[in-house]
Amino acid sequence: MTNILRNNLFPKEIHTLLRTLSNVGFFDRSTLIGSWVMPIFQEIYHATYVLKTLDVDFAVHVAHSNSCLRADLEQIITSLGFVDYVSAGGVQKFSSGGYEVEFIAHRKGSRNDDAMQVREWNIVAQPLPLISLLLDFSEEALLDDFIIRYPVPEAFFIHKLIVAQKRRSPAKQSKDLEQCAVLMNILRDDPLLHIMESVRLGRGTKGHLRTSCTALNFPLHRLGL
């Protein structure tokens, strides 16, 4: 059953952006990620959290590096009043009214590219490891009269546990762990174990999981560790 969200869950600018992306089929396989997923978790699972960021992140599913253009997101997003610019690393971002929109793609293997051209959507995304966690384990919700996609809380939780230990900024690490702490009481054991059994994690990544779990006093056996 598709979850139903309040029509006024997001600010008007974000609501319009989500509707526009949904209308061109972006959420068929791509997802909203980052802190803006927390209001969804609060709405559906009653996980109380105070949002503290204007950064809006999306995980973009890359069907194939040479895929034909499906929709020109650069043109579509700038038509909403956003200004696009390229960061020092070559990643495309969109800014408007304090909001900053960025697309993130899954980085395969040991490649260390700073930017990835996504021809299907005419955007340049930032490739990062383990983004597939957020894409492969996701669900849909009805917002107003359109569908959006977001990671299930168990996938979001596991991803944040790992990312927190890779942060250079103590403030960002603290925010990651704070979000994990908020989700701890709504996590389901079967999805947690299923996700952990479905992904291949290296020794270092499992070490990151253990470190974060210890900081949160979260039982390792719930992750099969």
C-alpha positions as CSV (number, residue, x, y, z in Angstrom):
1,M,0.0,0.0,0.0
2,T,1.3,3.4,-1.0
3,N,1.8,5.8,2.0
4,I,-0.1,9.1,1.8
5,L,1.7,12.3,2.9
6,R,0.2,15.6,3.9
7,N,0.0,18.1,1.0
8,N,1.8,20.8,3.0
9,L,4.6,18.5,4.3
10,F,7.2,20.4,2.3
11,P,7.7,24.2,1.6
12,K,6.1,25.4,-1.6
13,E,9.4,25.5,-3.5
14,I,10.3,22.0,-2.6
15,H,6.8,20.7,-3.2
16,T,6.9,22.2,-6.7
17,L,10.3,20.7,-7.4
18,L,9.1,17.3,-6.3
19,R,6.0,17.5,-8.4
20,T,8.0,18.6,-11.5
21,L,10.4,15.7,-11.1
22,S,7.6,13.2,-10.6
23,N,5.7,14.4,-13.7
24,V,8.7,13.5,-15.9
25,G,9.1,10.0,-14.3
26,F,12.2,10.8,-12.2
27,F,10.9,8.9,-9.2
28,D,10.2,5.7,-11.2
29,R,13.7,4.6,-10.1
30,S,15.4,7.6,-8.5
31,T,14.8,8.8,-5.0
32,L,14.8,11.7,-2.6
33,I,17.6,11.2,-0.1
34,G,19.4,13.2,2.6
35,S,17.8,15.2,5.4
36,W,14.7,16.0,3.5
37,V,13.6,12.3,3.9
38,M,13.3,12.9,7.6
39,P,10.0,14.8,7.4
40,I,8.6,11.8,5.5
41,F,9.7,9.4,8.3
42,Q,8.2,11.8,10.8
43,E,4.9,11.8,8.9
44,I,4.7,8.0,8.3
45,Y,6.5,6.5,11.3
46,H,6.3,9.4,13.8
47,A,10.1,9.8,14.1
48,T,10.4,13.3,15.5
49,Y,13.1,15.4,13.9
50,V,13.8,19.1,13.4
51,L,15.0,19.8,9.9
52,K,18.1,22.0,9.8
53,T,19.3,22.1,6.2
54,L,18.3,23.7,2.9
55,D,20.4,21.2,0.9
56,V,18.1,19.0,-1.2
57,D,19.7,15.8,-2.4
58,F,18.5,13.2,-4.9
59,A,19.9,9.8,-5.7
60,V,19.7,9.3,-9.5
61,H,19.5,5.9,-11.0
62,V,21.8,5.6,-13.9
63,A,20.4,3.1,-16.4
64,H,23.4,3.3,-18.8
65,S,26.1,5.8,-19.4
66,N,24.9,6.2,-23.0
67,S,21.1,6.2,-22.4
68,C,19.0,8.5,-24.6
69,L,17.7,11.7,-23.1
70,R,14.5,11.1,-21.2
71,A,13.9,14.6,-19.8
72,D,16.2,17.7,-19.7
73,L,16.3,18.3,-15.9
74,E,18.7,21.2,-16.3
75,Q,16.2,23.1,-18.4
76,I,13.2,21.9,-16.3
77,I,14.7,22.9,-12.9
78,T,16.1,26.3,-14.1
79,S,12.6,27.0,-15.5
80,L,11.4,26.9,-11.9
81,G,13.7,29.8,-11.0
82,F,16.8,27.8,-9.9
83,V,20.2,28.9,-11.1
84,D,22.6,26.1,-12.1
85,Y,26.3,26.3,-11.4
86,V,29.2,23.9,-11.4
87,S,31.2,23.2,-8.3
88,A,35.0,23.0,-8.1
89,G,34.8,19.2,-8.6
90,G,32.6,19.6,-11.8
91,V,29.3,18.6,-10.1
92,Q,26.2,20.5,-11.2
93,K,24.1,22.1,-8.6
94,F,20.9,24.2,-8.6
95,S,20.3,27.1,-6.2
96,S,17.2,29.2,-5.4
97,G,16.0,31.1,-2.3
98,G,18.7,29.5,-0.2
99,Y,17.9,25.9,-1.3
100,E,20.7,24.0,-3.1
101,V,19.8,20.9,-5.2
102,E,22.3,18.2,-6.0
103,F,22.1,14.8,-7.7
104,I,24.1,11.9,-6.5
105,A,24.8,8.7,-8.4
106,H,26.2,5.3,-7.3
107,R,29.9,5.0,-7.8
108,K,30.9,1.5,-8.8
109,G,34.2,-0.2,-7.8
110,S,37.3,1.8,-6.9
111,R,36.8,4.6,-9.5
112,N,37.3,8.0,-8.0
113,D,35.6,10.3,-10.5
114,D,34.5,13.7,-9.2
115,A,31.5,14.0,-11.5
116,M,29.3,11.8,-13.7
117,Q,27.4,12.9,-16.8
118,V,23.9,11.4,-16.6
119,R,22.6,11.7,-20.2
120,E,19.2,10.3,-19.5
121,W,18.4,13.5,-17.4
122,N,21.0,15.9,-18.8
123,I,22.6,16.6,-15.4
124,V,26.1,16.1,-13.9
125,A,25.9,14.1,-10.7
126,Q,28.4,13.5,-7.9
127,P,29.3,9.8,-7.8
128,L,29.5,8.3,-4.3
129,P,29.8,4.7,-3.0
130,L,26.8,2.8,-1.5
131,I,24.2,5.0,-3.1
132,S,22.7,1.8,-4.5
133,L,21.6,1.1,-0.9
134,L,19.2,4.1,-1.1
135,L,18.0,3.2,-4.6
136,D,17.5,-0.5,-4.3
137,F,15.7,-0.4,-1.0
138,S,13.1,2.3,-1.5
139,E,9.3,2.8,-1.4
140,E,6.7,5.3,-2.8
141,A,4.4,7.8,-1.2
142,L,1.6,9.9,-2.6
143,L,2.1,13.6,-2.1
144,D,-0.8,15.7,-3.2
145,D,-1.6,14.1,-6.6
146,F,1.8,12.8,-7.5
147,I,4.2,10.0,-6.4
148,I,7.7,10.4,-4.9
149,R,10.2,7.8,-3.9
150,Y,12.5,7.7,-0.8
151,P,14.6,5.0,0.9
152,V,13.1,2.7,3.5
153,P,14.2,3.8,7.0
154,E,16.3,0.7,7.4
155,A,18.4,1.5,4.3
156,F,18.6,5.1,5.3
157,F,19.8,4.1,8.7
158,I,22.5,1.7,7.5
159,H,23.8,4.2,5.0
160,K,24.0,6.9,7.6
161,L,25.9,4.6,10.0
162,I,28.5,4.1,7.4
163,V,28.7,7.7,6.1
164,A,29.0,9.2,9.5
165,Q,32.4,7.6,10.1
166,K,33.7,8.9,6.7
167,R,32.8,12.5,7.5
168,R,35.7,15.0,7.9
169,S,33.3,17.5,9.6
170,P,32.4,16.6,13.3
171,A,29.2,18.6,12.9
172,K,28.1,16.5,9.9
173,Q,29.0,13.3,11.6
174,S,27.0,14.4,14.6
175,K,24.0,15.2,12.4
176,D,24.2,11.7,10.7
177,L,24.3,10.0,14.1
178,E,21.5,12.2,15.4
179,Q,19.3,11.1,12.5
180,C,20.2,7.5,13.2
181,A,19.2,7.9,16.8
182,V,15.8,9.3,15.8
183,L,15.2,6.2,13.6
184,M,16.3,3.5,16.0
185,N,12.8,3.0,17.5
186,I,11.1,2.5,14.2
187,L,13.5,0.1,12.6
188,R,12.2,-3.4,11.7
189,D,14.6,-6.3,12.2
190,D,13.7,-8.3,9.1
191,P,14.4,-5.5,6.6
192,L,17.6,-4.6,8.5
193,L,18.9,-8.2,8.1
194,H,17.7,-8.5,4.6
195,I,19.5,-5.4,3.5
196,M,22.7,-6.4,5.2
197,E,22.5,-9.8,3.6
198,S,21.9,-8.3,0.2
199,V,24.9,-6.0,-0.1
200,R,28.6,-6.8,-0.1
201,L,30.4,-4.8,2.5
202,G,34.2,-4.7,3.0
203,R,36.0,-5.0,6.3
204,G,36.5,-1.3,6.6
205,T,32.8,-0.6,6.0
206,K,31.7,-3.1,8.6
207,G,34.1,-1.4,10.9
208,H,32.4,1.9,10.3
209,L,29.1,0.2,11.1
210,R,30.4,-1.1,14.4
211,T,31.9,2.2,15.4
212,S,28.6,4.1,14.8
213,C,26.5,1.4,16.5
214,T,28.8,1.6,19.5
215,A,28.4,5.3,19.6
216,L,24.6,4.9,19.5
217,N,24.5,1.9,21.8
218,F,22.7,0.0,19.0
219,P,22.9,-3.8,19.2
220,L,25.2,-5.2,16.5
221,H,23.2,-8.4,16.2
222,R,20.3,-6.5,14.7
223,L,22.6,-5.9,11.7
224,G,23.9,-9.5,11.8
225,L,27.4,-8.3,12.9
